Amino acid sequence: MERLSQIDSPNTAIGANSSVAKQQGGDASAHHNATDKKQPYISHQPDSHGHIHYSDDENAMWQALLTRQAEQIPNRACPAYLEGLTKLNLPTTHIPQLHDIDEVLQATTGWQTAAVPALISFGKFFKLLADKSFPVATFIRRFEDIDYIEEPDIFHEIVGHCPLLTHPAFAAFNETYGKLGLSATKEERWFLARLYWFTIEFGLVGSQPKDRRIYGGGILSSPSETIYALDQTLYAQPETQIQPKPTPQPEHRAFDLLDVLRTPYRIDQIQPIYYVIDELDTLFDIVDSDIMGTVKQAMSLGLFEPTYPEKSH
């Protein structure tokens, strides 16, 4: 969603959705300095028939990403995501056309996609969601960015999010979120960004660690974070763990709306915290709660101390 280009702060321009793969370890600021010199990504425009043409290299990237992710998601993605992925029946050798995705979404939840540039305004983003149109930036990362890209590309949007847009609770949450965002103030949108981040982008589902699965698209479109996000769950099973792991484990927290709204995040690092809902239908409960009232409460209380390191400049 709000792919904030600064650390957890409001902007007027956002990504069509969110950051994709996170860099596990390494110096984030050095990475930014390197990527700043690269050519910017530009979305493809459809032809007069609504068809988008992708190059052989772009289709090869799609195939490489899809093949690698297919090896990671079994027993990690939530069942509803896997069911949605089956419904979409994505091609493995080339980037799908959006109208093919739309046919499935329309038939299941009444949603559709909307081709957008890499960056869109807050207002446009919320308006699209409120109208049950999911923004999709029509470009795909280059091979040098296969493991890390801040811009939300078509792989992130289609593979990360569209499977769950076939699920009523996930779809209703996105629609309600869009409507709330349209009428929110700039500061309220800043707090709302955290709700989307810790649910639609980086959410986990399953109250019991052994049953915990991923539903956040920011995780599911990142092979490395798909493994990392459930590392705590794997560590909790003694029979699969002989020696302690040397890498830090993520912290899993039970979903609490007020806490979520007060939790800062960074987009350029793998996430240290994931919030867990009991089941996917819990998104219906969140929709029915007083979200904006809780936003105002979070604004008065302020943010928690960050759990990530300060970003060097």
N, C-alpha and C positions, 0 to 999 in steps of 0.2 A: 504494500500500500504506500503510505507516505514514505518514500525512500529518501529520508532526510540526508542532505549532503553535509550537514554539520552534525555534531554529536547531540542526538536527542533534542533538537531545537526546531522551532517552526520555520517553514520556508514557503515561498509563494509558488515554487515549481517543485513537482514531485515526480517520482517515477510512476509509470503506469501501475505498478504494484510495489514490490519491495526489492531489497537486495537479494541476490541469489546465493551462490556459494560463499561461505565464509572461509577466511584463511585461518587454519589451525596452527597457531604459533607464528613466529616471525615478527618483523617490525611493520606495523600497519602504516605508519607514516612514510616509511621508505617505499612501501608498495604504492601509496597514493602518489608520491613524487614520480614514480616510474610510469604509472598509468596516465598521469596528467599529460604526458608527452605523446600519447597514442592518438590515433585518429578517432574522433568521436563516432559513436554508433548512430546510424540514421535508419529509420524505419522505411521499409519498402512501400511503395504506393501500388494499389491494385490497378489493373488495366480496365478497359471499358466494360469488360465482362465480370469484373469483380475478382479476377484471378491475380494472385501475387506470384511473381516468378522469382525463384531462388536459384542461386548458382550451384554447381556440383559440390563445391567446397562447403557451402552452407548446408546442403542436404547431408553431406558426409559428417558434418559436425552434429546434426540432429541424430543421425544413426549412432554415432559414437557415444553421445550423452545418454540416449535411450537404452542402448545396450548395457552400458555401465550401471545405470540406475536400476535396470531390471534385475541385476544381480544383488542389489542391496535391499530392495523394498519388501520382499517376502518376509513375513514374521516381524516386520517393523512398521509398515504402513497399516493404518486401521482398516478393518474389513470394508467399510463404506467407500473408502478411497479405492481399494482394489476392485470393488464392484463397479464404481464409476469408470475406472480405467478400462475395464472390460466393455462397458457400454460405449465408450468413445472409440474403441477399436482403432487406436492410432496407428498410422503407417510407420513401419520401422526403417524404411530406406529414404524417406523424404519428409520434409516439413508439411504438415497438413494445411489444407485451405480452411479458412475460418468458417465458411458456410457449411462445411462438413461437421465441424464442432457444433455449430448452431442447431443443426437438425436434431442432434441428440439432446442438447440442453433445452430446446423448445419443447420437445416431447416429454421431458421429465419434470422440469420445474418452471418452464416458461422463460428461462433466461436466454441470452445470446451474447456473443462477443462483440467488441467494437474495436476496430483497428485504430491505434493512436500512435503519436510520436513517442520517442523515448521519455520525454518529459511533458507532463500536462499540469495544469493548474489544480489547486485544491478544489476549486469550485466545479471544474469539469469532472474530476474524479468522483466527487460525491454525487453529482448529478447523474453520471452514468450508472453508478450502483443503485441509486434511488429508482432509476428506470429499468432495473434488472438487465443492465448491459455491462459486461465485464471487460474492462480495458485490456487490450493486448497490444504490446509494442511489436511490430512486425519486422524484427531483425533477430539474428542469432549471434551469439558470442563467437569470437575468432578462436582458433586453436590455441593461441598463446594465452587466452583467458579461460581455458576450459575448466580450471579449478577455482577461479575467482573472477567475479564480475559484479560491480555494484549496480549497473543498470539492469533492470528487469527485462530479460529477453523473452522471446516467444517460447523457449523451452520452459522457463520458469512459469510463465502464465498458463500455458496449456497443460504441461505435465504436473506442475505444482498445484494448480488451483482448479482447473476445469473438471477433473474427475469428481470432486466433492460438490461442485455446483449442481450435480444431479441429485444431491441429498437435500431434502426439504429444510432441515434445520440450518445447514450451512448456507443455503440460498437465502433463507429468511433473515439470517444474521447480517449478511452482506447488504441486503435491501434496506433493512432498518438502519444499519450503520450509515449508509449513504444519505438517508433522509435526516438523520440526526446531524450529520456533518454539514448539510446544506444550511441549516438554521443556526449552527454553532458560531460563536465568536472565534477570532484568531487564536486566543489563548485556550479556549475550550477544545479547538481542533488539535492543538498541541497535545493535550491530555488524551483526547480520543485516539490519537496515533498509537499510543501505547496499548490500548485495548486491541486494536487490529494486529499490532505487532506480536503480542503474546497469545493470540488466538489463531487467526487466519494464517498468519505467517509462521509463527514458531510455537504452535500449540501442541500439547500431548493429551491423549485421552486414555482413561483407564485408572481407576482408583487403586487397584492392586498392582504392585510393581511387575509381577509376572505376566499380567495381562496388558501392560501399558503399550500403547502404540502411538504413531505419529499421525497428525492430521494437518499440521502446518505446512503450507506450500513452500516456504522458505527453506525448510528442512528437506522436504521430499524432492526438491529440484537440485539438491546439493548432495552428491554421493558421500562426501566426507562427513557432512553434518548428520546425514541419515544414520551413519554408524555411531557417531559421537553422542547424539542426543539421548540414546537409550543405553549409554555406557553404564550409567548408574544401575539400571535394571539388570544388565548382564553381570555386573560386579556383585549384585545381591544374591546371585545363585552360586553357592560354593562349589558345586560340582563342575562348573565351567571355568572356575578361576583358581589356579594353583598359586600363582605369585601375584602380589599387588601390582596394579598397573602404574607405570611411572608418570603417565600423563594425568592432568587434573580431570576430575569427574564433574559433569554438570550437576547443578542443584535442581531437583524437582520440587516445586511448591504446589500445594493444593490451590486451585483457583479461588481467588477472593477479589472481587471487582475493585474494591478500594485499593488493595495492595497493588494490583496490576496497574492501575492508573498512576500510581506513585513510583513505579519502578523505572529508572532510567535504563537506556540501552545504547549500544553502539552498533552501527551497521557494518563496520569494517573488521569485525572480529567474530569468531565463532562464539555462540551465546553461552554465558556462564549460568544462566537461569532459564528454566522452562516452567510454565504454569500448566497444571494438569486439571482437566475437567473429568467428571466421572464417566460420562458417555456423550456421544455427539448430540443427542437431544438436549443436553444441558445448554446448548446454544439458544434453544427456545426459551429457557428460563432466563438467560441473560437478556434476551430481547424483551421479555416481559417485565424486567426489573426497571427501577428508576435510574437509568444510566446517567442522564444529565444531572440529576440530583447528586449522584455519587461523584460525578466530575467536579461539581462545585465544591463538594466536601474535600476532594483531593487537592483542588486548587488552594483551599484555605490551609490545608495541612502541609503542603509542599512535598517535594520528592524525597525518597530514601537516598541514603548515601550510595554512590555507584559501587558496584562490585567488580568493575573492570578498571584497568590501569588508566591513568590520565593519558590523553593523546598528546604526543610531542609534536612540535611544529618546527 
